[in-house]
Amino acid sequence: MNVERSDETKQDKVPISLAGKLSFGVGTVGEAIFGGLFGGFIMIFYNQAIGLSNTLIGTAVMLALIGDAISDPVIGIISDRWRSKYGRRHPFLIAAPIPMVLSIYCIFNPPEALTAGAEGPTQMGLFAWLCVWTILSRVFLTLYHVPHLALGGEMSKDQHTRSQLFGFNTFFSFGTLAIFSFAAFRVFFAGERVRESDGELVPGHLDAAAYDPLIFTAAVIILFAIWTSAAGTWRYIPNLSAPASNAQRLSPITLLKFVMGTLNNRNYLVIVIGYFFFMLTSGIFDTVELFLFTYYWELIPEQIGWMRLVGAPSAMGGALLAPILMQNFDRKPVMMYSIAGAVIFAQLAVDMRLLGLMVGNDSPALLPILLIMRAGFAGSLGVITVVTLSMIGDIIDENELRTGNREEGLYYSARAFFAKASNSFGIFFAGILLDTYIRMPTGAIPGELESDILLRLGIVAGPVMAMAAVIAVFIYSKYDLNRERHQEITSLLQQKRQSGEQGGLAEASP
C-alpha cells in the first residue's frame, strides 16, 4: 500500500532565515498601503471632497467588508486545497496585486458626471460606483491577504519562530502605514489649496484633485512589495505542508460546515467574540479619526502627518516586543492589558477635553500631548496584532491534535470573517452617527463648525468608542490555552508526526 508521507517533520527541521522572515514581513507593505487608502481616506474623500453622505459611504464600506468577510473563508479553503508545483499560497500572492491596484484607482477616480454637484440623483450614482469598486477591491485584497497569513502559519510549527514571523509582519504593516500616511500629508496634501468643487480654501486632503498622484505612487509600491515577498519566500515552497489527500469537495454546504466548525473550538470562539467587540471599536475609531484631527483638534496636514508617523516606531516596537512578552507571560494577560492600553491612549485626550482639562487648540502643548497618546495607542495595537495571530496559530495546533488536520487558511480566514463583520458594522454605525447624531455637514471648513457638533464628535470618539473595548477585555479573560497546555500539544503532535513518518517508511519497505 502506498502511503503519502507527512512533510511536517521535515518542515520542522528547516530553519527560517532572517531573509525569509523579512521577506514574509515585506508582503504586508502592499496590504498596509491598500488598507491605509481604504480605511483612512475613503470617508473624508467622498464626504468632504466630493459631497456624498456619510451614511451612504458607511453603507458602501460595510457591504464591501461583509463581502470581504464572506470571501475570506472561501479563499482560505481554496488555498488550503490548491495544488500546483508552486505550492498552495504563492499563486495567489503573484496574481492578486494587479486587480488590487486597479480597483483602488477606480475608487478614488469616480466619473466626473457623478461628482458634479453631488446632489439629487448623483448621490445614488456615486453610491453605486462606490459600492461596486469597494466590494471588488476587498475581494481582490482577500486573494492576497488570506494566503499570505496562512503562509506565515505554515512556514514554521515552532511557536517562537511563528511569533517572530508575525512580529516582522506587524513591524512592516504598522511601519508602512505610518510612513505612507506621513508622506501623504507632508507631500501630497501639504498646505492649503482651492477646492475644485466649491472654490473654498481648504487643507489639501479635503480637495479631490490632490489624490491622483498619491494613488499612482501607492500602486507602484503595492506591486513591488507583494511580488518581492513572493520571490523571497519562494525557496520554502518544497518544505510547506501539502494539501490533504482526503480534502472534501468544496460546496456551499461544505463551506458553511467548515466555517461553523471552527467555532467548536472553545478557545477559538473566545478569540472570535473578543475580536468582534475590539474590531467594532476599531471601526468607529477609524471612521471618525480624520474628522477628529481636522475639525476637533484643528490640525493642519503637516501636523496630521506627524500624528500618522509617530505611531510607526511605537507599533513596530510593540510588534517586536510581543514575542518577548509571550515568552515571559501567557498570551491572555498580554492581550487583555494591551487592549486596555489601546483604549486608554486612543480616547484619553478627548475625554480630558470633554471634562475641560485639555489645553486649547492654539496651545503649543497640544501636538506633543496628542503625539504621546498616539504612540501609546500604536504600541498597544502592535502587541495586540501579533498576539492575536499567534494565539490562532496555537489554536490550529490544538485543532490538529484533535482532528488530525492542519487548516491554517480556514482558521485565519474565519477570524478575518468575524473581525471584518464587526468592523464593518462599526464603520456603518459611525457613518450614521456622523449624519444623524453629530450632524457633520459636507464641505465643512476647519474652525467654522458649531460647538455642539464638536461636542457630539468628542462623545462618539471618547466614551462611545470605549464601551465595546471593555466587553472585549472581559471576553478574552475566558481564554484558557496557556503555555503549559500548548507545550503539551506540541509534544504530542511531534510524537504523532514521528510515528506517522516511521509507519510510512515501514509500509514502503519490501
HUVENBEL-V812688 format. One record per residue. N is the residue number from 0. SS is DSSP state (alpha for helix, beta for strand, coil for the rest). Layout:
n | ss
N | SS
N | SS
This chain:
n | ss
0 | coil
1 | coil
2 | coil
3 | coil
4 | coil
5 | coil
6 | coil
7 | alpha
8 | alpha
9 | alpha
10 | alpha
11 | alpha
12 | alpha
13 | coil
14 | coil
15 | coil
16 | coil
17 | alpha
18 | alpha
19 | alpha
20 | alpha
21 | alpha
22 | alpha
23 | alpha
24 | alpha
25 | alpha
26 | alpha
27 | alpha
28 | alpha
29 | alpha
30 | alpha
31 | alpha
32 | alpha
33 | alpha
34 | alpha
35 | alpha
36 | alpha
37 | alpha
38 | alpha
39 | alpha
40 | alpha
41 | alpha
42 | alpha
43 | alpha
44 | alpha
45 | alpha
46 | alpha
47 | alpha
48 | alpha
49 | alpha
50 | coil
51 | coil
52 | coil
53 | alpha
54 | alpha
55 | alpha
56 | alpha
57 | alpha
58 | alpha
59 | alpha
60 | alpha
61 | alpha
62 | alpha
63 | alpha
64 | alpha
65 | alpha
66 | alpha
67 | alpha
68 | alpha
69 | alpha
70 | alpha
71 | alpha
72 | alpha
73 | alpha
74 | alpha
75 | alpha
76 | alpha
77 | alpha
78 | alpha
79 | alpha
80 | coil
81 | coil
82 | coil
83 | coil
84 | coil
85 | coil
86 | coil
87 | coil
88 | coil
89 | alpha
90 | alpha
91 | alpha
92 | alpha
93 | alpha
94 | alpha
95 | alpha
96 | alpha
97 | alpha
98 | alpha
99 | alpha
100 | alpha
101 | alpha
102 | alpha
103 | alpha
104 | alpha
105 | alpha
106 | alpha
107 | coil
108 | coil
109 | coil
110 | coil
111 | alpha
112 | alpha
113 | alpha
114 | alpha
115 | coil
116 | coil
117 | coil
118 | coil
119 | coil
120 | alpha
121 | alpha
122 | alpha
123 | alpha
124 | alpha
125 | alpha
126 | alpha
127 | alpha
128 | alpha
129 | alpha
130 | alpha
131 | alpha
132 | alpha
133 | alpha
134 | alpha
135 | alpha
136 | alpha
137 | alpha
138 | alpha
139 | alpha
140 | alpha
141 | alpha
142 | alpha
143 | alpha
144 | alpha
145 | alpha
146 | alpha
147 | alpha
148 | alpha
149 | alpha
150 | alpha
151 | alpha
152 | alpha
153 | alpha
154 | alpha
155 | coil
156 | coil
157 | coil
158 | alpha
159 | alpha
160 | alpha
161 | alpha
162 | alpha
163 | alpha
164 | alpha
165 | alpha
166 | alpha
167 | alpha
168 | alpha
169 | alpha
170 | alpha
171 | alpha
172 | alpha
173 | alpha
174 | alpha
175 | alpha
176 | alpha
177 | alpha
178 | alpha
179 | alpha
180 | alpha
181 | alpha
182 | alpha
183 | alpha
184 | alpha
185 | alpha
186 | alpha
187 | alpha
188 | coil
189 | coil
190 | coil
191 | beta
192 | beta
193 | beta
194 | coil
195 | coil
196 | coil
197 | coil
198 | coil
199 | coil
200 | beta
201 | beta
202 | beta
203 | alpha
204 | alpha
205 | alpha
206 | coil
207 | alpha
208 | alpha
209 | alpha
210 | alpha
211 | alpha
212 | alpha
213 | alpha
214 | alpha
215 | alpha
216 | alpha
217 | alpha
218 | alpha
219 | alpha
220 | alpha
221 | alpha
222 | alpha
223 | alpha
224 | alpha
225 | alpha
226 | alpha
227 | alpha
228 | alpha
229 | alpha
230 | alpha
231 | alpha
232 | coil
233 | alpha
234 | alpha
235 | alpha
236 | alpha
237 | alpha
238 | alpha
239 | coil
240 | coil
241 | coil
242 | coil
243 | coil
244 | coil
245 | coil
246 | coil
247 | coil
248 | coil
249 | coil
250 | coil
251 | alpha
252 | alpha
253 | alpha
254 | alpha
255 | alpha
256 | alpha
257 | alpha
258 | alpha
259 | alpha
260 | alpha
261 | alpha
262 | alpha
263 | alpha
264 | coil
265 | alpha
266 | alpha
267 | alpha
268 | alpha
269 | alpha
270 | alpha
271 | alpha
272 | alpha
273 | alpha
274 | alpha
275 | alpha
276 | alpha
277 | alpha
278 | alpha
279 | alpha
280 | alpha
281 | alpha
282 | alpha
283 | alpha
284 | alpha
285 | alpha
286 | alpha
287 | alpha
288 | alpha
289 | alpha
290 | alpha
291 | alpha
292 | alpha
293 | alpha
294 | alpha
295 | alpha
296 | coil
297 | coil
298 | coil
299 | coil
300 | alpha
301 | alpha
302 | alpha
303 | alpha
304 | alpha
305 | alpha
306 | alpha
307 | alpha
308 | alpha
309 | alpha
310 | alpha
311 | alpha
312 | alpha
313 | alpha
314 | alpha
315 | alpha
316 | alpha
317 | alpha
318 | alpha
319 | alpha
320 | alpha
321 | alpha
322 | alpha
323 | alpha
324 | alpha
325 | alpha
326 | alpha
327 | alpha
328 | coil
329 | coil
330 | alpha
331 | alpha
332 | alpha
333 | alpha
334 | alpha
335 | alpha
336 | alpha
337 | alpha
338 | alpha
339 | alpha
340 | alpha
341 | alpha
342 | alpha
343 | alpha
344 | alpha
345 | alpha
346 | alpha
347 | alpha
348 | alpha
349 | alpha
350 | alpha
351 | alpha
352 | alpha
353 | alpha
354 | coil
355 | coil
356 | coil
357 | coil
358 | coil
359 | coil
360 | coil
361 | coil
362 | coil
363 | coil
364 | alpha
365 | alpha
366 | alpha
367 | alpha
368 | alpha
369 | alpha
370 | alpha
371 | alpha
372 | alpha
373 | alpha
374 | alpha
375 | alpha
376 | alpha
377 | alpha
378 | alpha
379 | alpha
380 | alpha
381 | alpha
382 | alpha
383 | alpha
384 | alpha
385 | alpha
386 | alpha
387 | alpha
388 | alpha
389 | alpha
390 | alpha
391 | alpha
392 | alpha
393 | alpha
394 | alpha
395 | alpha
396 | alpha
397 | alpha
398 | alpha
399 | alpha
400 | alpha
401 | alpha
402 | alpha
403 | coil
404 | coil
405 | coil
406 | coil
407 | alpha
408 | alpha
409 | alpha
410 | alpha
411 | alpha
412 | alpha
413 | alpha
414 | alpha
415 | alpha
416 | alpha
417 | alpha
418 | alpha
419 | alpha
420 | alpha
421 | alpha
422 | alpha
423 | alpha
424 | alpha
425 | alpha
426 | alpha
427 | alpha
428 | alpha
429 | alpha
430 | alpha
431 | alpha
432 | alpha
433 | alpha
434 | alpha
435 | alpha
436 | alpha
437 | coil
438 | coil
439 | coil
440 | coil
441 | coil
442 | coil
443 | coil
444 | coil
445 | coil
446 | coil
447 | coil
448 | coil
449 | coil
450 | alpha
451 | alpha
452 | alpha
453 | alpha
454 | alpha
455 | alpha
456 | alpha
457 | alpha
458 | alpha
459 | alpha
460 | alpha
461 | alpha
462 | alpha
463 | alpha
464 | alpha
465 | alpha
466 | alpha
467 | alpha
468 | alpha
469 | alpha
470 | alpha
471 | alpha
472 | alpha
473 | alpha
474 | alpha
475 | alpha
476 | coil
477 | coil
478 | coil
479 | coil
480 | coil
481 | coil
482 | alpha
483 | alpha
484 | alpha
485 | alpha
486 | alpha
487 | alpha
488 | alpha
489 | alpha
490 | alpha
491 | alpha
492 | alpha
493 | alpha
494 | alpha
495 | alpha
496 | alpha
497 | alpha
498 | alpha
499 | alpha
500 | alpha
501 | alpha
502 | alpha
503 | alpha
504 | alpha
505 | alpha
506 | alpha
507 | alpha
508 | coil
509 | coil
